[in-house]
Amino acid sequence: MRNHGIGSWTARRARKTPHRLAVVHQGSRYTYAQLHDRTTRLAHHLRSLGVRRGDRVAFLGPNHPAFLETLFAAGRLGAVFVPLNTRLADAELRHCLTDSGTSVLVHSPSFGAFAAASGVGRLVAVDDTYDKALAQAPNSPVDESVALDDLMMIMYTSGTTGRAKGAVLSHANLTWNSFNTLVDADFASDEVTLLSAPMFHTAALNMTCLPTFLKGGTLILEESFSPSRTLDLVEEHGVTVMFGVPTMFQQIAAEERFTEADLSSVRKMMCGGAPVPRALIRTYEQRGLRFLQGYGMTEASPGVCLLDAENALAKAGSAGVPHFFNDVRIADPAGHDAERGERGELLVEGPTIMSGYWGLPDATATAFTDGWFRTGDVAIADEDGYVTIVDRVKDMIISGGENIYPAEVEKALYEHPAVADCAVIGIPDEKWGEVGRAVVVLAPDAEVGAEEILAFLDSRLARYKIPKSVVLADALPRSGAGKLLKPRIRETYGTTDSSGAPV
């Protein structure tokens, strides 16, 4: 077998555990042998459409076996997989397709109209014609030499700080990330992993799905998230691994039958996108469940640090320690290592780090310093080496010459029992240059005013860090990875007074 990349995984799994259940999706169930057969046939079909080494093949649609089949088929051919965020606007999706130079778009029927107008020359709809094409395609081995250093995926960043950029990830990047996950999260061969977070989300795909596949576990694919259905699926399939962002776990805990549901099969609850609030950690610990909290980014495939379950409460708010095969350092503005306990930009190095941004040499050069990737996050490390992300470099508020890190203020706000979600932004101020403003989503049935929220912070933060105003909101915009969309929050709430009136 000359293919050493991700595309060879179906063949390798099929020869080791051909009859083990690989994927469950609605009424469909595929063993590893069946999934390998379907993937091989799709590779032949894509080749008949003209796909060759290096060509980009995109997938647009919800979680579905065809997503995995397209990923592995592209890898089998030495082509490049481009997973697309279904939550993007049409113009944003077109940018990803045009920027990557996608030649074939595989899509669900719900995106048929977009696909037809996308300008991509060759389309593959995941409908009855898809299964017919697979049935008619040969299942003979696909002979293509693929090395670990070859390009495997272009995964577009969330675009929270500007137009989405394509992170160039190799087969080696994704393989080493799976190794990190297997070591640090201790995946087993009998895992039953529930994937209701979208697989275009780098953590759902690369931190959860691929490690499960590598170990030969079973993937339960859900096209959308439902907290009540999540509880049903855990009980029905004996789910051992769950992945989500904090808001998903909050919604599950809010279900009326949460305290009575049978969650005894669950061994790992992997959470990313934002720190898990202490109150939520305690809620799940009362059910005997602990969080594995990950910190990472698309450019790192994505794992950078992991907070182990045993320290989830003691080190709440921390990103944890670096993954086994990664290294991090905290640098001061001059690029030198910061002293222990001092803030600086978090840099990361290791085999999971991308080679650069697709077609953007200047952005790539800016993203690296002496081989270390610049995360853009301000961090601090404690005496035990646990890293805490203080904030984004660009999100820092400078008020009267004092630096205010919104993440620190948000962490304090989450301690208030009435606060379900929050974001802190800077707004202009004649006296101080800018001051903080808290945008808060209250928990259901909570009744609390702005003054009470600010008073709650009075004994928890230095006075200059306390926001000068609070705005109550119904919901906060977040990316597919669960990250707050600060530019949109500033645009919506940074140009009004605390009552919502324009200023």
ChimeraX attribute file (.defattr): number of C-alpha atoms within 10 A of each C-alpha:
attribute: neighborCount
match mode: 1-to-1
recipient: residues
	/A:1	12
	/A:2	10
	/A:3	19
	/A:4	19
	/A:5	24
	/A:6	25
	/A:7	27
	/A:8	20
	/A:9	20
	/A:10	28
	/A:11	21
	/A:12	16
	/A:13	22
	/A:14	20
	/A:15	13
	/A:16	13
	/A:17	15
	/A:18	19
	/A:19	14
	/A:20	18
	/A:21	19
	/A:22	26
	/A:23	24
	/A:24	19
	/A:25	15
	/A:26	11
	/A:27	5
	/A:28	8
	/A:29	16
	/A:30	19
	/A:31	19
	/A:32	27
	/A:33	22
	/A:34	19
	/A:35	25
	/A:36	27
	/A:37	21
	/A:38	24
	/A:39	27
	/A:40	29
	/A:41	25
	/A:42	28
	/A:43	30
	/A:44	24
	/A:45	21
	/A:46	23
	/A:47	17
	/A:48	11
	/A:49	14
	/A:50	12
	/A:51	22
	/A:52	16
	/A:53	18
	/A:54	16
	/A:55	19
	/A:56	23
	/A:57	29
	/A:58	28
	/A:59	25
	/A:60	25
	/A:61	23
	/A:62	23
	/A:63	21
	/A:64	20
	/A:65	21
	/A:66	24
	/A:67	23
	/A:68	19
	/A:69	22
	/A:70	26
	/A:71	24
	/A:72	28
	/A:73	32
	/A:74	32
	/A:75	30
	/A:76	32
	/A:77	26
	/A:78	27
	/A:79	27
	/A:80	30
	/A:81	26
	/A:82	27
	/A:83	26
	/A:84	24
	/A:85	24
	/A:86	16
	/A:87	12
	/A:88	14
	/A:89	10
	/A:90	14
	/A:91	10
	/A:92	16
	/A:93	19
	/A:94	18
	/A:95	16
	/A:96	25
	/A:97	22
	/A:98	14
	/A:99	14
	/A:100	22
	/A:101	14
	/A:102	21
	/A:103	19
	/A:104	22
	/A:105	26
	/A:106	24
	/A:107	23
	/A:108	20
	/A:109	15
	/A:110	13
	/A:111	14
	/A:112	17
	/A:113	9
	/A:114	15
	/A:115	23
	/A:116	13
	/A:117	11
	/A:118	18
	/A:119	15
	/A:120	17
	/A:121	12
	/A:122	17
	/A:123	19
	/A:124	20
	/A:125	20
	/A:126	20
	/A:127	11
	/A:128	8
	/A:129	11
	/A:130	15
	/A:131	16
	/A:132	10
	/A:133	15
	/A:134	19
	/A:135	14
	/A:136	12
	/A:137	18
	/A:138	17
	/A:139	17
	/A:140	10
	/A:141	14
	/A:142	18
	/A:143	11
	/A:144	16
	/A:145	14
	/A:146	24
	/A:147	17
	/A:148	16
	/A:149	14
	/A:150	20
	/A:151	24
	/A:152	31
	/A:153	25
	/A:154	26
	/A:155	27
	/A:156	25
	/A:157	21
	/A:158	23
	/A:159	13
	/A:160	15
	/A:161	11
	/A:162	9
	/A:163	13
	/A:164	17
	/A:165	23
	/A:166	24
	/A:167	24
	/A:168	23
	/A:169	28
	/A:170	25
	/A:171	24
	/A:172	22
	/A:173	27
	/A:174	28
	/A:175	21
	/A:176	20
	/A:177	29
	/A:178	27
	/A:179	21
	/A:180	24
	/A:181	22
	/A:182	19
	/A:183	13
	/A:184	17
	/A:185	21
	/A:186	11
	/A:187	23
	/A:188	15
	/A:189	13
	/A:190	13
	/A:191	23
	/A:192	26
	/A:193	26
	/A:194	26
	/A:195	24
	/A:196	23
	/A:197	25
	/A:198	24
	/A:199	26
	/A:200	25
	/A:201	23
	/A:202	25
	/A:203	29
	/A:204	25
	/A:205	21
	/A:206	22
	/A:207	27
	/A:208	25
	/A:209	24
	/A:210	23
	/A:211	26
	/A:212	26
	/A:213	21
	/A:214	20
	/A:215	16
	/A:216	25
	/A:217	23
	/A:218	27
	/A:219	26
	/A:220	23
	/A:221	22
	/A:222	22
	/A:223	16
	/A:224	12
	/A:225	14
	/A:226	14
	/A:227	18
	/A:228	16
	/A:229	14
	/A:230	19
	/A:231	19
	/A:232	15
	/A:233	15
	/A:234	23
	/A:235	16
	/A:236	10
	/A:237	15
	/A:238	18
	/A:239	24
	/A:240	21
	/A:241	21
	/A:242	23
	/A:243	25
	/A:244	22
	/A:245	22
	/A:246	22
	/A:247	17
	/A:248	19
	/A:249	19
	/A:250	19
	/A:251	13
	/A:252	18
	/A:253	18
	/A:254	14
	/A:255	13
	/A:256	10
	/A:257	12
	/A:258	17
	/A:259	14
	/A:260	8
	/A:261	14
	/A:262	16
	/A:263	19
	/A:264	14
	/A:265	15
	/A:266	20
	/A:267	18
	/A:268	21
	/A:269	19
	/A:270	25
	/A:271	25
	/A:272	26
	/A:273	22
	/A:274	20
	/A:275	20
	/A:276	25
	/A:277	20
	/A:278	17
	/A:279	15
	/A:280	18
	/A:281	19
	/A:282	15
	/A:283	15
	/A:284	18
	/A:285	14
	/A:286	11
	/A:287	15
	/A:288	12
	/A:289	17
	/A:290	23
	/A:291	25
	/A:292	21
	/A:293	28
	/A:294	27
	/A:295	25
	/A:296	21
	/A:297	19
	/A:298	23
	/A:299	28
	/A:300	25
	/A:301	28
	/A:302	25
	/A:303	27
	/A:304	30
	/A:305	26
	/A:306	27
	/A:307	28
	/A:308	20
	/A:309	18
	/A:310	11
	/A:311	15
	/A:312	22
	/A:313	21
	/A:314	10
	/A:315	17
	/A:316	18
	/A:317	22
	/A:318	27
	/A:319	27
	/A:320	26
	/A:321	22
	/A:322	24
	/A:323	23
	/A:324	18
	/A:325	15
	/A:326	20
	/A:327	16
	/A:328	18
	/A:329	20
	/A:330	25
	/A:331	21
	/A:332	15
	/A:333	10
	/A:334	8
	/A:335	13
	/A:336	11
	/A:337	15
	/A:338	19
	/A:339	13
	/A:340	12
	/A:341	14
	/A:342	14
	/A:343	19
	/A:344	26
	/A:345	25
	/A:346	26
	/A:347	24
	/A:348	24
	/A:349	20
	/A:350	20
	/A:351	18
	/A:352	27
	/A:353	29
	/A:354	24
	/A:355	19
	/A:356	21
	/A:357	22
	/A:358	18
	/A:359	14
	/A:360	12
	/A:361	11
	/A:362	10
	/A:363	13
	/A:364	16
	/A:365	14
	/A:366	10
	/A:367	18
	/A:368	17
	/A:369	12
	/A:370	8
	/A:371	13
	/A:372	17
	/A:373	24
	/A:374	19
	/A:375	20
	/A:376	16
	/A:377	19
	/A:378	23
	/A:379	25
	/A:380	24
	/A:381	24
	/A:382	12
	/A:383	8
	/A:384	8
	/A:385	13
	/A:386	17
	/A:387	27
	/A:388	24
	/A:389	24
	/A:390	24
	/A:391	18
	/A:392	16
	/A:393	16
	/A:394	10
	/A:395	19
	/A:396	17
	/A:397	22
	/A:398	16
	/A:399	20
	/A:400	13
	/A:401	10
	/A:402	11
	/A:403	12
	/A:404	24
	/A:405	22
	/A:406	25
	/A:407	22
	/A:408	16
	/A:409	23
	/A:410	18
	/A:411	19
	/A:412	16
	/A:413	26
	/A:414	19
	/A:415	16
	/A:416	15
	/A:417	11
	/A:418	18
	/A:419	18
	/A:420	19
	/A:421	21
	/A:422	22
	/A:423	23
	/A:424	27
	/A:425	24
	/A:426	23
	/A:427	21
	/A:428	13
	/A:429	12
	/A:430	7
	/A:431	9
	/A:432	12
	/A:433	14
	/A:434	17
	/A:435	24
	/A:436	26
	/A:437	23
	/A:438	26
	/A:439	26
	/A:440	25
	/A:441	19
	/A:442	21
	/A:443	14
	/A:444	10
	/A:445	7
	/A:446	12
	/A:447	8
	/A:448	13
	/A:449	12
	/A:450	15
	/A:451	10
	/A:452	11
	/A:453	19
	/A:454	17
	/A:455	11
	/A:456	16
	/A:457	19
	/A:458	13
	/A:459	10
	/A:460	14
	/A:461	13
	/A:462	11
	/A:463	11
	/A:464	14
	/A:465	21
	/A:466	25
	/A:467	22
	/A:468	15
	/A:469	19
	/A:470	20
	/A:471	20
	/A:472	18
	/A:473	14
	/A:474	10
	/A:475	13
	/A:476	16
	/A:477	14
	/A:478	16
	/A:479	16
	/A:480	20
	/A:481	22
	/A:482	19
	/A:483	15
	/A:484	19
	/A:485	17
	/A:486	18
	/A:487	15
	/A:488	14
	/A:489	18
	/A:490	18
	/A:491	10
	/A:492	11
	/A:493	22
	/A:494	22
	/A:495	15
	/A:496	15
	/A:497	15
	/A:498	19
	/A:499	10
	/A:500	14
	/A:501	9
	/A:502	10
	/A:503	8
